[in-house]
Structure formats: C-alpha cells, structure tokens
Amino acid sequence: MEYRDVFEMDVVEHNYDSDTTEEYEPEGDDAVLTGEGAQPIQRQEASLDVQGANVQIASAASQPMTSPPNAAVLDQSSMQQEKSSPPTSQHQLKSHGMKQVNSDEENEGDDGRTCPICMDVWCNSGSHRLASLRCGHFFGHSCILRWLQIGCAAGHRRCPQCNKKASMKEIRIHYARKLQVLDTAERDRLREELEGVQREKHQLELELARTKLNQQLHQQQLIKLRQKLSEIQETQGCGTRQSTQVGGFVSQESSHQNLALYRSVEICREGGCRVLAYDKFLNLLIVSQRSTNTLFSGYGIKKIDAVEFRPTQFVFLHPRAIRDLAFHPLRNDMLLSVSLDRCAKLFNVASNTVVQSYTTDSQLWSCCWDADNSNLFFIGTNNGAVLQYDVRSTAGPICRITSPEDSSPVTSLAAVPTCPGRTLARGGFLACRLNSCWAYEHRDVEYVGSQLPFDGPFVSLCYDKNSGHVLISTRPSVRYPLSRHIVCQLPEVTAGVDSCLICNPVHTFQGSRSQNLLSRACQVSVPGDTLVAAHQESLKCVALWSISSGRQVLSCPASQPVIDLCSVQVNNNQYLAALSEKTMSIYMFK
C-alpha cells in the first residue's frame, strides 16, 4: 500500500473538519510511530488543503513504510491562509464515498482574512469582529448574526459554509493573537466622535432655527410697538386725557377700566391641570396638566403662546402630579418643576430636554429660586422641610430647613432679595405651610426662622418684588368664617423690633365662605396700583381688590373652580389667566 493511500484512509477515519488542528511535536529529532515504537526519520513535507485547513505530511525518504503511519502534523497556521501558496497536489478521496475537494476554489472564496458572507476583512473589535459557529467556520459577528436572524427561516438555521444546523446561541467571539485582522479601534473612536459632532450640529441647527423665529417675532412686535407709539404721540398732540375715580381705582382713558373675558383655552379634557408659570421675556405661559397619551401616563407641561394665547406643544415630565413651577430668574429658558413623585427637574423649554433631576425622600409641593444667587433654589416637601439645592452640585441638598413646631406640607415658597434697612435685610425666603407661615433670613451659612403672627389654615403665599408686598391667603376656620387675603409689607428695622413685626399687615380682604380647593391668589401690577386677584368659590367669581384703596374694584364670573391665577403682560396689555382643572380663561384689562 502506498503512503498516499494510507494517509487518505487516516484522514477519513479521523474525520477532520475544516477547523480541527492537531499537531505532534516530538522532542529532539522527528519520529514516526510504528508497531515497534518511535523511529527517527528524515521527512519531506507535502501540503494538502482539506476543507480550508493546511495539512503537512511527513514522509520517510530513506526507507519504505511497512505499516500505516499514524502520525500527521496538522497546522492551521493561526487561522490564516495565504492565497499566494497554491496546493502542491489534489487527491481523490474514494473511501466512504467522499467527494473530490477542489482546494483552488476554496482558496478563491476564503483566504483566512475575509468574512465569507460579506467578503470584507474581519476586525478585532466592533460589530464585525471575529466569530465562529459550533462547526468551526469563521465569520464576521454582525454578518453571521444577520444571516441566522434574517437569512434563515426559524427552525432551519444552518451554517452558510457546511450547511450544518446552527443557532444564535452557538456564536462564539474569538480573541486571536496571531490572526491578521484590521485594527478598527481608532476608526470606531472617530466614528463615535463624528456621531457626537453630528448630534451637536443638529442641536445647534435647532437652536438657530428657534433663534431666527424669535427674532422674527420680536421684529414684528417692535413694528407694532412703534405704530402704537406714533398713535399715542398723535393723540397727545390733540388734547389731554380725562381721569376718573372708580371705586378707589385710578384709571385713565388709556388705562384699565374693567375686566372682560378675552379668550377661553381648553387645556385637557381629562382634567388634572394644577399650576401656571409665565415668562415675560419669552412670552411663554406654562400650564401643568395630565398626559393624554395612553402609552405615557403621567403629567407634563403645555406651552401657551402668550401673544395669541394658543397652545403649541405638550411635553411629558413626571409620572405623578406636578405641584409647582418656577422660571429661572436669569436663564429664561430654564424651568424648575416639582412633583409628588419625589423628584425635582430642571427643564429647558427651548430644547425640550431635562437638564438635571433631583430625587428626594419626600413628596414635593412647592419651589422657588433664590433671589440673590441664581444657582440656588428651594423646594418644599410634604413633611414640612425646605431643601436648598445648588445646580452646580448633584450630590444632594446643601441645606435642610425644618420647623419643629409644624411638619405640615409646604404649600408655597417665595424668595426675598437682600435689602438693608428692613427686616430680612440679608435676604432669605418665606415659607407657607398648611398650619403656619415662616420668614427665614440668611445668616452666614444657615437660615434663622421666625414665625409670622397670623392664624391659619393657610393656602398660599406670594411676594411681589416690585411693590415689596407679601400676599398670604387663608381658608375659612372657626375663628374666621370667611377666607382671608392678607397683604403685608416688610417694615423698616427700628430699635426694639420683635418677631411679630417681621411682616406688617396692610390690608385684609374678606373672601369666600367656603374653599375646598387650594386655590392660589396672585398680585397684578397695573399703572398706579397693585391689585389682589383671588377666586371666590361660594360666589363663583374672581374678585380683584386694590391695595391703594383697600376696596374691591373688579369682579368677573368663573363657571369652573379656579385653582391658580397668574398675571400676564404682553405688548403693554395686561391679562389675568385663571386656570381650572380642564380649561384656562384669559381676562383682559380694558
């Protein structure tokens, strides 16, 4: 029997597949295993390609073989084959009906460097890194994954090389040291940087488009204002104006004489509206509401164009109800929101993105920005604590202010700026809880609190920095059968001042006999006066009192209970926004 036939039988018996590599490395001289043991030989190498693997055969040159050789050296040369070295011979495997293997054709389709599916060089990283199946054939990971997912029907997944059954869980990732692969680490890094730059470019393009739109709106407003200014100048040239006195409210022909319903805007048919916030620089009115999308149940904000009072967009923010909103004092596009989901969020109204989230261990009821440091803000919790945060730090609150006497929810917060010569001269904030109201002054690194001498239960509190008035609203009680709206002023510091004179009452306006909702009142600045607007639940109307005269001067009907009121000034026109659970009514001063 010739040596070639012996080797062919040995290959068939061992059933070598395409990726099986066995190597016999004797120590010292080469040897052949025979029946008598290992015999040293001088060998001549002949190479044969069997299903993509290089097989080196050692044949004796000095003596004929008397028994079938059992040694062969199989070398896959680190899974890399060179196209430039064609096989020295082709063999016809006749045993067990094996078919002829054409090594030239296989070398043309697989040179050990390219993926046989996409014919592209595989990589050592990324999605096209080297991978194999159980049968041993190598592919690019993304190619074989796509082949098994899309190229094959379910239950009939097979290897594209040998047609053996395969599954996605059999895919193996390889880390070969000697395999010549394309180093794509730098390319992948540059690709990620390119994607990041493209995202930034897209954001800048959106910002540019918004800026151009705002510029056009401002130009249109400027043209209208110039036209009105010219009309006023012409009117002044014709004669003087007449002044009238209406219930203590001084008005002129061009001033506001009455209040009329201007427009009614439907916010949410399902209800859930709670709070209003307005920014005069953006002419943007924000309304909190329930989400109408069944896939994203929760609460968000709806943007209202204050020029036309037209809803423009809804943005989802919190999974639970939003309790308060506050615009940043300097960055007009930054909105602070607090919710019953124990989370406070900084939201950019221009890009509709959440800049930062702050999670607490209590439900949040109120919020406000610091009047002196725009990086600080306060949030009120349902257990009576007030937390101070710094937007430059996300570790947690930098200060926690509590009141041992009252742990009821903090319904309202109002920041007070620094003003020497009066109470709270160093600045601070006012906190309204359900059972008490407190004034906190900033001293060194802490806040010193003083309880205000008023009886509750309290509803809301607000501070007008233009007039310096504090408005405190209360609900009816046994001692006071009517709701009250107390207007206070921070008095000047004098010798012997005590805590009861932190706020000096100016007026107390009597309101409704019943108040089931925590309806918030507001202050409206008009030429020559400041008005207090509040909802009268038993009378189903919105009443306005004059601080200068201490009398009620205006009233307008409200068919739905009003939850929040907000003063809106657009293009020298004064409006009052009244929010109910489903709609928002806009009243215009004429």
TORPA-903442 format. One line per 3 residues: for each residue x, y, z of C-alpha. Coordinates in Angstrom, 1 decimal. Example, Ala and Ser with C-alpha at 12.3 -4.5 7.8 and 13.67 -1.06 7.14 Angstrom:
12.3,-4.5,7.8 | 13.7,-1.1,7.1
This chain:
0.0,0.0,0.0 | 1.4,3.3,-1.0 | 1.9,6.1,1.5
-0.6,8.4,-0.1 | -3.4,5.8,0.2 | -2.5,5.2,3.8
-2.8,8.9,4.6 | -6.1,9.2,2.8 | -7.6,6.4,4.9
-6.2,8.0,8.0 | -7.9,11.4,7.2 | -11.2,9.7,6.6
-11.1,7.7,9.8 | -10.3,10.7,11.9 | -13.0,12.8,10.1
-11.1,16.1,10.2 | -13.4,19.1,9.7 | -12.4,22.5,8.4
-11.2,23.9,11.7 | -9.6,20.9,13.5 | -6.0,21.3,14.2
-3.8,18.6,15.7 | -0.1,18.8,16.0 | 2.5,16.3,17.0
5.7,17.8,18.2 | 8.3,15.2,19.4 | 11.2,16.4,21.4
14.5,16.2,19.5 | 14.6,14.5,16.1 | 11.4,13.9,14.2
10.0,10.3,14.5 | 7.2,8.1,13.1 | 5.1,5.9,15.4
5.2,2.3,14.2 | 4.5,-1.0,15.8 | 8.0,-1.1,17.2
8.0,2.4,18.7 | 9.1,5.8,17.5 | 11.6,5.6,14.7
13.6,8.7,13.6 | 13.2,9.6,10.0 | 14.0,12.2,7.5
10.8,13.7,6.3 | 9.7,15.5,3.2 | 6.8,17.9,3.6
3.8,17.8,1.3 | 0.8,20.1,1.9 | -2.8,19.3,1.3
-5.8,21.5,1.8 | -8.7,19.7,3.4 | -11.8,21.9,3.8
-9.7,25.0,4.4 | -7.1,23.6,6.7 | -3.4,23.1,5.8
-2.2,19.5,6.4 | 1.6,18.8,6.4 | 2.6,15.2,5.8
5.9,13.9,6.9 | 7.1,11.1,4.6 | 10.2,8.9,5.1
12.8,9.4,2.4 | 15.2,6.6,3.3 | 13.0,3.6,3.9
9.6,2.3,2.7 | 6.7,2.2,5.1 | 5.8,-1.2,6.3
2.8,-0.2,8.4 | 0.2,2.5,8.1 | 1.6,5.7,9.6
-0.4,7.1,12.5 | 1.4,10.5,12.6 | 0.5,13.6,10.8
1.2,17.2,11.6 | -1.9,19.4,11.1 | -1.2,23.1,11.1
-3.8,25.8,10.6 | -1.1,28.5,10.7 | -3.2,30.6,13.2
-6.3,30.6,11.1 | -4.6,32.5,8.3 | -4.0,31.0,4.8
-2.1,32.6,2.0 | -3.7,32.8,-1.4 | -0.3,33.0,-3.0
0.7,29.4,-2.0 | -1.4,27.0,-4.1 | -1.6,23.4,-3.1
1.0,21.0,-4.4 | -1.4,18.3,-5.3 | -5.1,17.3,-5.4
-6.4,14.0,-4.0 | -9.4,11.9,-4.8 | -10.9,10.7,-1.5
-12.6,7.5,-2.5 | -13.0,5.9,0.9 | -16.6,6.1,2.3
-17.8,7.9,-0.8 | -16.1,11.2,-0.1 | -16.2,13.8,-2.9
-13.3,15.5,-4.5 | -12.1,18.7,-2.7 | -11.0,21.4,-5.0
-8.6,23.5,-2.9 | -8.2,26.2,-5.6 | -11.8,27.0,-5.5
-11.8,27.2,-1.7 | -8.8,29.4,-1.6 | -10.5,31.8,-4.0
-13.5,32.1,-1.6 | -11.7,32.1,1.7 | -8.2,33.3,2.3
-8.4,33.4,6.1 | -8.7,37.2,6.3 | -12.1,37.9,4.9
-15.6,37.1,6.0 | -17.1,34.5,3.6 | -20.5,36.2,3.8
-19.7,39.9,3.0 | -16.1,39.2,1.6 | -14.9,42.1,3.8
-11.9,41.9,6.3 | -13.0,40.9,9.8 | -11.9,43.0,12.7
-10.6,42.6,16.2 | -13.3,44.9,17.7 | -16.6,46.4,16.8
-19.6,44.7,15.3 | -17.6,42.9,12.6 | -15.2,41.2,15.0
-14.1,37.5,14.5 | -16.7,34.9,15.5 | -17.4,31.3,14.7
-20.1,28.6,14.9 | -20.0,25.2,16.6 | -18.9,23.7,13.3
-15.8,25.8,13.4 | -16.3,28.2,10.5 | -15.3,31.8,11.0
-17.3,34.9,10.1 | -17.8,38.5,11.0 | -20.0,38.6,14.1
-22.6,41.0,12.6 | -22.7,39.0,9.3 | -23.4,35.6,10.9
-25.8,37.2,13.3 | -27.8,38.8,10.5 | -27.5,35.5,8.5
-29.1,33.5,11.3 | -31.8,36.1,12.1 | -32.9,37.2,8.6
-31.3,34.9,6.1 | -32.6,31.7,7.6 | -36.1,30.7,8.5
-36.9,29.9,12.1 | -36.0,26.3,12.9 | -33.9,25.9,9.7
-30.8,27.9,10.7 | -27.7,26.5,9.2 | -24.0,27.4,8.6
-23.5,29.1,5.3 | -20.3,27.1,4.7 | -21.0,23.5,5.7
-24.9,23.6,6.0 | -24.8,22.2,9.5 | -27.5,23.1,11.9
-26.7,26.2,13.9 | -28.3,28.6,16.3 | -27.5,32.1,17.6
-26.5,30.9,21.0 | -23.7,28.9,19.4 | -21.9,32.1,18.1
-18.5,32.4,19.8 | -16.3,35.5,19.9 | -12.6,34.9,19.3
-9.6,36.8,20.6 | -6.8,35.5,18.3 | -3.3,36.8,18.8
-1.8,35.7,15.5 | -4.8,36.4,13.3 | -4.2,39.2,11.0
-7.3,41.4,11.4 | -8.0,45.0,10.7 | -7.5,47.3,13.7
-10.6,49.4,13.8 | -10.3,50.7,17.4 | -9.2,54.2,16.2
-11.8,54.1,13.4 | -14.6,53.2,15.9 | -13.5,56.0,18.2
-13.5,58.5,15.4 | -16.9,57.3,14.2 | -18.3,57.8,17.7
-16.8,61.3,17.8 | -18.3,62.0,14.4 | -21.8,60.9,15.6
-21.4,63.1,18.7 | -20.4,66.1,16.5 | -23.4,65.4,14.2
-25.7,65.4,17.2 | -24.3,68.7,18.4 | -24.6,70.1,15.0
-28.3,69.1,14.8 | -28.9,70.7,18.2 | -27.2,73.9,17.1
-29.3,73.9,13.9 | -32.5,73.6,16.0 | -31.3,76.4,18.3
-30.5,78.6,15.3 | -34.0,77.9,13.8 | -35.6,78.9,17.1
-33.5,82.0,17.4 | -34.4,83.1,13.9 | -38.1,82.5,14.7
-37.8,84.5,17.9 | -36.1,87.3,16.0 | -38.9,87.5,13.5
-41.5,87.6,16.3 | -39.5,90.4,18.1 | -39.2,92.4,14.9
-43.0,92.1,14.4 | -43.6,93.2,17.9 | -41.2,96.1,17.5
-43.1,97.3,14.4 | -46.4,97.1,16.3 | -45.0,99.0,19.3
-43.6,101.7,17.0 | -47.0,102.1,15.4 | -48.7,102.3,18.8
-46.2,104.8,20.0 | -46.8,107.0,17.0 | -50.6,106.8,17.5
-50.2,107.8,21.2 | -48.0,110.7,20.3 | -50.6,111.9,17.8
-53.3,111.6,20.4 | -51.3,113.6,23.0 | -50.9,116.3,20.4
-54.7,116.7,20.1 | -55.6,117.1,23.7 | -55.2,116.0,27.3
-56.7,112.9,28.8 | -59.5,112.9,31.4 | -59.1,111.0,34.6
-61.9,109.3,36.6 | -62.1,107.6,40.0 | -63.8,104.2,40.0
-64.1,102.6,43.5 | -60.7,103.9,44.6 | -59.0,102.5,41.4
-57.5,105.4,39.5 | -57.9,104.9,35.7 | -57.5,106.9,32.5
-59.0,106.5,29.1 | -56.0,104.5,28.0 | -55.8,102.7,31.3
-57.7,99.6,32.5 | -61.2,100.4,33.5 | -62.8,97.0,33.6
-62.1,93.3,33.2 | -63.6,91.2,30.4 | -63.2,87.6,29.3
-60.8,87.7,26.4 | -60.4,84.0,25.5 | -61.0,80.5,26.9
-58.5,77.8,26.1 | -59.1,74.1,26.6 | -56.0,72.5,28.2
-57.0,68.9,28.9 | -60.4,67.2,28.7 | -59.5,64.6,31.3
-58.6,67.3,33.8 | -55.5,67.3,36.0 | -54.4,70.9,35.5
-52.7,72.4,38.6 | -50.3,75.3,38.2 | -49.3,78.3,36.0
-46.0,79.9,35.3 | -45.2,82.8,33.0 | -42.0,84.3,31.5
-42.4,87.7,30.0 | -39.2,87.6,28.0 | -40.2,84.6,26.1
-44.0,85.5,26.1 | -44.5,81.9,27.2 | -47.2,80.6,29.5
-46.7,77.2,31.0 | -49.6,75.0,32.3 | -49.2,71.7,34.1
-51.7,69.0,33.0 | -52.3,65.3,32.8 | -50.9,63.4,29.9
-53.4,62.5,27.2 | -51.2,59.8,25.8 | -52.2,56.3,26.9
-48.7,55.0,26.4 | -47.1,57.6,28.6 | -49.5,58.1,31.5
-48.4,60.8,33.9 | -48.1,64.6,33.9 | -46.4,67.2,31.9
-46.5,70.8,30.8 | -48.3,72.5,27.9 | -46.7,75.6,26.3
-49.1,78.5,25.5 | -48.0,81.3,23.2 | -48.9,84.4,25.2
-49.1,86.6,22.2 | -52.1,84.8,20.7 | -52.9,82.5,23.7
-52.6,79.5,21.5 | -51.4,76.0,22.8 | -48.3,75.0,20.9
-46.8,71.8,22.5 | -47.1,69.3,25.3 | -44.0,67.8,27.0
-44.1,64.8,29.4 | -42.2,65.4,32.6 | -43.3,63.5,35.7
-45.2,60.2,36.4 | -47.2,61.9,39.1 | -48.9,65.3,39.5
-46.9,68.5,39.2 | -47.3,70.8,42.2 | -45.3,73.9,41.3
-43.3,75.5,38.5 | -40.8,78.4,38.6 | -38.8,80.0,35.8
-35.1,80.8,36.4 | -34.6,84.5,37.2 | -31.7,84.9,34.6
-31.9,82.0,32.2 | -35.4,82.4,30.8 | -35.4,79.0,29.1
-34.8,77.1,32.3 | -37.9,75.9,34.2 | -37.9,74.2,37.6
-40.7,71.7,38.3 | -41.6,69.7,41.5 | -43.9,66.7,41.7
-45.5,64.2,44.0 | -43.1,61.6,42.5 | -40.4,63.0,44.9
-38.4,64.4,42.0 | -37.4,68.0,41.1 | -36.4,68.6,37.5
-34.6,71.4,35.6 | -36.2,71.6,32.1 | -35.1,73.5,29.1
-38.2,74.9,27.4 | -36.3,75.8,24.2 | -34.8,72.3,23.5
-37.4,70.3,25.4 | -34.8,68.4,27.4 | -34.4,67.6,31.1
-31.1,69.2,32.2 | -31.0,67.7,35.7 | -33.1,65.7,38.1
-33.0,65.7,41.9 | -34.6,62.9,43.8 | -35.7,63.3,47.4
-37.2,61.0,50.1 | -40.5,63.0,50.3 | -43.2,64.3,48.0
-42.6,67.8,46.8 | -45.2,70.6,46.9 | -43.5,73.9,46.1
-40.4,75.5,44.7 | -38.7,78.9,44.1 | -35.3,80.3,43.0
-33.0,82.2,45.3 | -33.4,86.0,44.8 | -29.7,86.7,45.2
-27.9,83.6,43.9 | -29.3,82.3,40.7 | -27.5,78.9,41.2
-29.6,78.1,44.3 | -33.2,77.0,44.6 | -35.6,75.9,47.3
-38.1,73.0,47.3 | -40.8,72.4,49.9 | -41.8,68.9,50.9
-44.9,67.3,52.4 | -43.3,66.8,55.8 | -42.6,70.5,56.4
-38.9,70.5,55.4 | -37.4,73.0,52.9 | -34.4,71.8,50.9
-31.9,74.1,49.3 | -30.0,72.8,46.2 | -27.2,74.1,44.1
-27.4,73.5,40.3 | -23.7,73.0,40.2 | -23.8,70.0,42.6
-25.9,66.9,42.1 | -24.8,65.2,45.3 | -27.9,66.3,47.3
-29.3,69.2,49.2 | -26.7,71.7,50.6 | -29.1,72.8,53.3
-32.2,71.4,55.1 | -34.5,73.8,57.0 | -37.2,72.3,59.2
-39.7,73.6,61.8 | -40.1,71.6,65.0 | -43.5,73.3,65.6
-45.0,72.4,62.2 | -44.4,69.4,60.0 | -47.4,70.1,57.6
-46.8,70.3,53.8 | -45.0,73.4,52.5 | -47.6,74.8,50.1
-45.7,77.9,48.9 | -42.2,79.4,48.8 | -41.2,82.9,47.9
-37.6,84.3,47.8 | -36.8,87.7,49.3 | -33.8,89.6,48.0
-31.2,91.4,50.1 | -32.4,94.9,51.2 | -30.5,96.7,54.0
-32.6,98.7,56.4 | -35.6,96.4,56.7 | -36.5,93.0,58.0
-34.8,90.1,56.2 | -32.0,92.6,55.3 | -29.6,89.8,54.3
-32.2,88.1,52.1 | -33.9,84.8,52.6 | -37.3,83.3,51.8
-40.8,82.9,53.0 | -42.4,79.5,53.6 | -46.1,78.9,53.8
-47.1,75.6,55.5 | -50.7,74.5,56.0 | -50.7,75.5,59.7
-48.1,78.3,59.9 | -46.1,80.8,57.9 | -42.4,81.5,58.4
-39.8,84.0,57.4 | -36.2,82.7,57.1 | -33.2,85.1,57.0
-29.8,84.0,55.6 | -27.2,84.5,58.3 | -23.7,83.2,57.5
-24.1,79.5,56.5 | -27.6,78.9,57.9 | -31.1,80.3,57.9
-32.8,81.7,61.0 | -36.6,81.4,61.0 | -39.3,83.5,62.6
-43.0,82.6,62.6 | -45.4,85.2,61.2 | -48.2,86.2,63.6
-51.1,85.0,61.5 | -53.7,82.3,62.1 | -54.3,79.6,59.5
-55.1,77.2,58.0 | -53.1,78.7,55.1 | -53.4,78.1,51.4
-50.7,80.1,49.6 | -48.1,82.9,49.8 | -46.5,85.1,47.1
-44.1,88.0,47.1 | -44.1,90.9,44.7 | -40.5,92.3,44.4
-41.7,95.4,42.6 | -44.0,96.6,45.3 | -42.5,94.7,48.2
-45.9,93.3,49.3 | -46.4,89.8,50.7 | -49.8,88.2,50.0
-50.9,85.4,52.3 | -54.2,83.5,51.7 | -56.1,81.5,54.3
-59.1,79.2,54.3 | -62.2,79.7,56.4 | -62.0,78.5,60.0
-64.0,78.5,63.2 | -62.5,81.9,64.3 | -62.6,83.4,60.8
-65.7,82.2,58.8 | -64.5,83.8,55.6 | -61.4,83.2,53.6
-58.8,86.0,54.0 | -56.2,87.5,51.8 | -53.7,89.4,53.9
-51.4,92.0,52.3 | -48.3,92.6,54.3 | -45.2,94.7,53.9
-41.6,94.1,55.2 | -41.2,97.0,57.7 | -38.0,99.0,58.2
-35.7,97.9,61.0 | -36.1,100.0,64.2 | -34.9,99.7,67.7
-36.8,97.2,69.7 | -38.4,95.3,66.8 | -39.6,91.8,67.6
-40.6,88.8,65.6 | -44.2,89.8,65.4 | -43.3,92.7,63.2
-41.4,90.7,60.6 | -44.4,91.4,58.3 | -46.6,94.4,58.9
-50.2,93.9,57.8 | -51.5,96.5,55.3 | -54.9,95.1,54.3
-57.0,92.1,55.0 | -59.6,91.3,52.2 | -62.5,89.1,53.1
-63.2,86.3,50.6 | -65.5,83.3,50.2 | -67.4,81.4,52.9
-66.1,78.0,51.5 | -62.9,76.9,49.9 | -62.5,73.2,49.2
-59.5,73.7,46.8 | -56.1,75.0,47.5 | -56.7,77.9,45.1
-53.7,80.3,44.8 | -54.2,84.1,44.7 | -51.8,86.5,42.9
-50.8,90.1,42.6 | -51.4,92.1,39.4 | -49.4,95.2,38.7
-51.3,98.0,36.9 | -50.4,101.6,36.3 | -50.6,103.4,39.6
-51.7,100.5,41.7 | -51.4,96.8,42.6 | -54.4,94.5,42.6
-55.0,91.3,44.5 | -56.8,88.7,42.5 | -58.5,85.7,44.2
-61.2,83.1,43.4 | -64.4,83.4,45.4 | -65.6,79.8,45.5
-69.0,80.4,47.0 | -69.8,83.3,44.7 | -68.3,81.6,41.6
-66.3,84.6,40.5 | -62.8,86.1,40.5 | -62.6,89.2,42.7
-59.9,92.0,42.5 | -59.1,94.3,45.3 | -57.0,97.5,45.2
-54.1,97.7,47.6 | -54.0,101.5,47.4 | -57.7,101.9,48.4
-58.3,98.6,50.2 | -61.6,98.0,48.3 | -62.9,95.5,45.8
-62.8,97.2,42.4 | -63.4,94.5,39.8 | -65.1,91.1,39.6
-65.7,88.6,36.8 | -67.7,85.4,36.7 | -65.9,82.0,36.8
-68.0,79.0,35.8 | -65.4,76.5,37.0 | -63.5,76.4,40.3
-60.2,78.3,39.8 | -57.0,76.5,41.0 | -54.4,79.1,40.1
-54.2,82.7,38.9 | -51.3,84.3,37.1 | -50.7,87.9,35.9
-49.6,88.1,32.2 | -48.3,91.3,30.5 | -47.8,91.2,26.7
-47.2,94.2,24.4 | -48.3,96.6,27.1 | -51.5,94.8,27.5
-52.4,93.4,30.9 | -54.1,90.0,31.2 | -55.2,87.7,34.0
-55.0,83.9,33.5 | -57.4,81.8,35.5 | -56.8,78.0,35.5
-59.3,75.4,36.3 | -58.9,71.6,36.1 | -59.7,71.5,32.3
-59.6,75.0,30.9 | -57.8,78.3,31.2 | -59.7,81.6,31.0
-57.9,84.8,29.8 | -59.3,88.1,31.2 | -58.1,91.3,29.6
-58.0,94.7,31.3 | -59.5,97.5,29.2
